[in-house]
Amino acid sequence: MDVWNRRIGRFLVLWGVAMILSGAPFQRAATGSGLFDRAKGLLDGMGVGGAGAGKILPGDASALTTQDIARGLREALKVGTARATVKTGALDGFNGNPAIHIPLPQSLGRVQKALRTVGMSGLADDLELRLNRAAEAAMKPAKAVFWKAIGEMTLDDVQKIYKGPKDAATQYFKAKMSGDLRVQMKPIVDRNLSKVGALRAYDEMMGRYRTIPFVPDVKADLSDYVVKKGLDGLFHVVAQEEAAIRENPVARTTDILKRVFGAP
């Protein structure tokens, strides 16, 4: 009977893990802990990172190992980060999203204000749009960088993400890949600042600005600014996708998600 009770208990915990990536509404357990916490409990019970790592759950028909559960999380994060890069890289992914819209650099804010007084604020508005377009264009390589970082996750990393705060995976990505993303994005931003006409718009705006008497000289590094703001916006959306993985289930669209968490 004790063996049977233990098997039922393991099944219920595994069912909780499945609900994370299922189409079921997010609910809180009676104890107040979320279903994501049940997943953490499952890995704790299996000894992730310790002597129990890799063992098979007794009584579980699907014979899942800790590596299977870890692969399930990695796959879920792939889904989430892919969605984040698609969202930010789409037309108006930055420009149309108030949470990550890129304003003019602070140093150019006075330029925008000065131009507004002489009825030429449209020049600054046009430049602002083009900065957002450059950021959107730079999102394409981000998915490959995210997936590389996900592929390098250890079982210990997985356990820390399960046990960590709601943005633990996002913070892991920031620490792991910010440098790589910056390197990949910089030449793309540079190209697109020219391609979308941002540099020309900047020169035109500054030319008009300098015709206004008694205005101070102003300069801005548009490339570094767009890269920084682009990364900030991208990680903001990644954090939203991570929250969705934890709280609002992700569709199970791949073989490993179906195997680990069950078919939709």
C-alpha positions as CSV (number, residue, x, y, z in Angstrom):
1,M,0.0,0.0,0.0
2,D,2.8,2.4,0.8
3,V,4.4,1.7,-2.6
4,W,1.1,2.4,-4.3
5,N,0.6,5.6,-2.4
6,R,4.0,6.8,-3.3
7,R,3.3,6.1,-7.0
8,I,0.0,8.0,-6.8
9,G,1.8,10.9,-5.2
10,R,4.5,11.0,-8.0
11,F,1.8,10.8,-10.6
12,L,0.0,13.8,-9.1
13,V,3.2,15.8,-9.0
14,L,4.0,14.9,-12.6
15,W,0.5,15.9,-13.6
16,G,1.1,19.3,-12.0
17,V,4.2,19.7,-14.2
18,A,2.2,18.8,-17.3
19,M,-0.3,21.5,-16.6
20,I,2.4,24.2,-16.9
21,L,2.6,23.7,-20.6
22,S,-0.9,22.5,-21.2
23,G,-3.9,24.4,-22.3
24,A,-5.5,24.3,-18.9
25,P,-6.1,27.6,-17.0
26,F,-3.5,28.5,-14.4
27,Q,-4.6,27.6,-10.9
28,R,-3.1,27.8,-7.5
29,A,-2.8,24.6,-5.4
30,A,-4.6,24.4,-2.1
31,T,-1.4,25.2,-0.2
32,G,-1.1,28.5,-2.2
33,S,1.9,27.3,-4.3
34,G,1.7,27.4,-8.0
35,L,2.0,24.5,-10.5
36,F,5.5,25.7,-11.4
37,D,6.4,24.9,-7.8
38,R,5.2,21.4,-8.3
39,A,7.6,21.0,-11.1
40,K,10.4,22.2,-8.8
41,G,9.3,19.7,-6.3
42,L,9.4,16.9,-8.8
43,L,13.0,17.7,-9.7
44,D,13.9,18.1,-6.0
45,G,12.5,14.6,-5.4
46,M,14.5,13.2,-8.3
47,G,17.7,14.7,-6.9
48,V,18.6,17.0,-9.8
49,G,22.3,17.8,-9.6
50,G,22.9,15.2,-6.9
51,A,23.1,11.5,-6.5
52,G,19.6,11.0,-7.9
53,A,20.2,12.9,-11.2
54,G,19.2,10.9,-14.2
55,K,17.2,8.2,-12.3
56,I,13.9,7.0,-13.7
57,L,10.7,7.6,-11.7
58,P,9.4,4.3,-10.3
59,G,5.9,3.5,-11.4
60,D,5.8,6.2,-14.1
61,A,4.7,4.6,-17.3
62,S,6.5,7.1,-19.4
63,A,9.8,6.4,-17.6
64,L,10.8,10.0,-17.5
65,T,14.3,10.9,-16.3
66,T,15.5,14.2,-14.8
67,Q,17.2,14.9,-18.2
68,D,13.7,14.6,-19.8
69,I,12.2,17.1,-17.4
70,A,15.2,19.4,-18.0
71,R,14.8,19.1,-21.7
72,G,11.1,20.0,-21.3
73,L,12.0,23.2,-19.6
74,R,14.7,24.0,-22.2
75,E,12.1,23.4,-25.0
76,A,9.6,25.6,-23.2
77,L,12.2,28.4,-23.0
78,K,12.9,27.9,-26.7
79,V,9.3,28.5,-27.4
80,G,9.2,31.6,-25.2
81,T,12.4,33.2,-26.5
82,A,11.4,32.5,-30.1
83,R,8.1,34.3,-29.5
84,A,10.0,37.2,-27.9
85,T,12.3,37.6,-30.9
86,V,9.4,37.4,-33.3
87,K,7.4,40.0,-31.4
88,T,10.2,42.5,-31.1
89,G,11.4,41.9,-34.6
90,A,8.0,42.5,-36.2
91,L,7.0,45.8,-37.7
92,D,6.2,48.1,-34.8
93,G,7.6,45.5,-32.4
94,F,9.3,48.3,-30.7
95,N,7.7,51.4,-32.1
96,G,4.1,50.2,-31.4
97,N,4.8,48.8,-27.9
98,P,4.7,51.5,-25.2
99,A,6.6,49.3,-22.8
100,I,9.7,49.1,-25.0
101,H,9.3,52.0,-27.5
102,I,12.6,53.7,-27.9
103,P,12.4,57.5,-27.4
104,L,15.1,59.9,-28.6
105,P,18.2,59.9,-26.5
106,Q,17.9,62.3,-23.6
107,S,20.5,64.6,-25.1
108,L,18.3,65.0,-28.2
109,G,15.2,65.8,-26.1
110,R,16.2,69.4,-26.0
111,V,16.6,69.3,-29.8
112,Q,13.1,68.0,-30.1
113,K,11.7,70.6,-27.8
114,A,13.5,73.4,-29.6
115,L,12.3,72.2,-33.0
116,R,8.7,72.1,-31.7
117,T,8.9,75.8,-30.9
118,V,9.6,76.5,-34.6
119,G,7.1,74.0,-36.0
120,M,9.6,71.4,-37.1
121,S,9.1,68.7,-34.4
122,G,8.2,66.3,-37.2
123,L,12.0,65.9,-37.9
124,A,12.6,64.6,-34.4
125,D,9.5,62.4,-34.6
126,D,10.7,60.9,-37.9
127,L,14.1,60.2,-36.4
128,E,12.5,58.5,-33.4
129,L,10.5,56.2,-35.7
130,R,13.6,55.2,-37.6
131,L,15.5,54.4,-34.4
132,N,12.8,51.9,-33.5
133,R,12.9,50.4,-37.0
134,A,16.6,49.8,-36.6
135,A,16.0,48.0,-33.3
136,E,13.3,45.9,-34.8
137,A,15.6,44.9,-37.7
138,A,18.3,43.8,-35.2
139,M,16.2,41.2,-33.4
140,K,16.6,38.5,-36.1
141,P,19.9,36.9,-34.8
142,A,18.7,37.0,-31.2
143,K,16.9,33.7,-31.4
144,A,20.0,31.7,-32.3
145,V,21.9,33.3,-29.4
146,F,19.1,32.4,-27.0
147,W,18.9,28.9,-28.2
148,K,22.7,28.5,-27.9
149,A,22.4,29.6,-24.2
150,I,19.5,27.2,-23.6
151,G,21.5,24.3,-25.1
152,E,24.3,25.0,-22.7
153,M,22.1,24.9,-19.6
154,T,23.2,22.3,-17.0
155,L,20.8,20.4,-14.7
156,D,22.0,22.8,-12.0
157,D,21.0,25.8,-14.1
158,V,17.6,24.2,-14.6
159,Q,17.1,23.7,-10.9
160,K,18.1,27.3,-10.1
161,I,15.6,28.5,-12.7
162,Y,12.8,26.4,-11.2
163,K,13.7,27.6,-7.7
164,G,14.4,31.2,-8.6
165,P,12.1,34.3,-8.9
166,K,9.6,34.6,-11.8
167,D,12.3,36.1,-14.0
168,A,15.1,33.7,-13.1
169,A,15.5,32.4,-16.7
170,T,15.6,36.0,-18.0
171,Q,18.3,36.9,-15.5
172,Y,20.2,33.8,-16.6
173,F,20.0,34.9,-20.2
174,K,21.1,38.4,-19.3
175,A,24.2,37.2,-17.5
176,K,25.0,34.6,-20.0
177,M,24.5,36.3,-23.4
178,S,24.2,40.1,-23.1
179,G,27.8,40.4,-24.5
180,D,27.1,38.0,-27.4
181,L,23.9,39.8,-28.3
182,R,25.5,43.2,-28.2
183,V,28.3,42.0,-30.6
184,Q,25.7,40.5,-33.0
185,M,23.3,43.4,-32.9
186,K,25.9,46.2,-33.3
187,P,26.7,45.8,-37.0
188,I,23.0,45.2,-37.8
189,V,22.0,48.3,-36.0
190,D,24.8,50.3,-37.8
191,R,23.6,49.0,-41.2
192,N,20.0,49.7,-40.5
193,L,20.5,53.1,-39.1
194,S,21.7,53.9,-42.6
195,K,19.2,51.7,-44.4
196,V,16.1,53.1,-42.7
197,G,17.3,56.6,-43.1
198,A,18.0,57.4,-39.5
199,L,21.4,58.9,-40.1
200,R,20.1,61.1,-42.8
201,A,17.2,62.1,-40.6
202,Y,19.6,62.9,-37.8
203,D,21.8,65.1,-40.0
204,E,18.7,66.9,-41.3
205,M,17.3,67.4,-37.9
206,M,20.6,68.7,-36.4
207,G,21.0,71.0,-39.4
208,R,17.7,72.6,-38.8
209,Y,18.3,72.7,-35.1
210,R,21.6,74.6,-35.5
211,T,19.8,77.3,-37.5
212,I,17.9,78.2,-34.3
213,P,19.8,81.0,-32.5
214,F,21.5,80.4,-29.1
215,V,20.9,76.7,-28.9
216,P,23.6,74.6,-27.2
217,D,25.6,72.0,-29.2
218,V,24.2,68.5,-28.9
219,K,25.6,65.1,-29.9
220,A,24.4,61.5,-29.6
221,D,25.8,58.1,-30.4
222,L,22.7,56.6,-32.0
223,S,24.2,53.2,-32.6
224,D,25.2,52.4,-29.0
225,Y,22.0,53.9,-27.8
226,V,19.8,51.7,-30.0
227,V,21.7,48.6,-29.1
228,K,21.3,49.3,-25.4
229,K,17.6,50.1,-25.7
230,G,17.1,47.2,-28.0
231,L,18.5,44.8,-25.5
232,D,16.5,46.3,-22.7
233,G,13.3,45.9,-24.7
234,L,14.1,42.4,-25.8
235,F,14.8,41.2,-22.3
236,H,11.6,42.9,-21.1
237,V,9.6,40.8,-23.6
238,V,11.5,37.7,-22.7
239,A,10.6,38.2,-19.1
240,Q,6.9,38.5,-20.2
241,E,7.2,35.2,-22.1
242,E,8.9,33.6,-19.1
243,A,6.0,34.7,-16.9
244,A,3.6,33.1,-19.4
245,I,5.5,29.8,-19.2
246,R,5.2,29.9,-15.4
247,E,1.6,31.1,-15.2
248,N,-0.2,30.8,-18.5
249,P,0.6,27.5,-20.1
250,V,2.5,27.3,-23.4
251,A,1.1,25.1,-26.2
252,R,3.0,21.8,-26.4
253,T,4.1,21.8,-30.0
254,T,7.2,19.6,-30.1
255,D,7.9,15.9,-29.4
256,I,9.8,16.4,-26.2
257,L,7.0,18.7,-24.8
258,K,4.4,16.1,-25.7
259,R,6.5,13.3,-24.2
260,V,7.4,15.1,-20.9
261,F,4.2,17.0,-20.4
262,G,1.6,15.0,-22.4
263,A,-0.2,15.5,-25.7
264,P,-2.5,18.6,-25.9
